[in-house]
Structures are given as C-alpha cells and as structure tokens.
C-alpha cells in the first residue's frame, strides 16, 4: 500500500481576538501529529499574538487546518508550502 505524500508547510497566524485562543489551541491539538514545531510571540503593545506552525502533512490535512483556523473570529492565517513533497527530500 502506497503512502500519501506529505508536504512541508508553514502556517502564519495573527491572533487579534483572545476569545478565540481556546478554539485555536483545540484545533492545533487535534492536528498535533502533523505539527513539527510551533512558535508564539505575544505583542502586548498591539494586543495581539503572532504564531507560526511548521507542519509535515498531506496537502488536504494542511488545507483543512488552515481553513478551520481562518474561520475563527479575530484570527487571520496564511499558509506557505515548500516546493517539494517530503518524499522528494
């Protein structure tokens, strides 16, 4: 049985509504098996947080998480992908 190729991606997240943080953390926990690393930077002077999530996952998993994050109120996200799949690396 052939394994689904995975992609390396980075999801950049800006949290402007702290009321959505619990939902965001819940989503990230659900996809924890695919997350390589996470870095969060609180920007207190502007009352927001900046988070980056590095992932190695099938394309549909990355898209699903990114879409769910983008639907949370007060949270913006953008995803960038490596040009190669992890199978090519």
Secondary structure, DSSP 8 states (H G I E B T S, - for coil): ------EEEEEEEEE--GGGHHHHHHHHHHTGGGEEEEEEEEEGGGTEEEEEEEEEE-HHHHHHHHHHHHTSTTEEEEEEEEEEETTT-
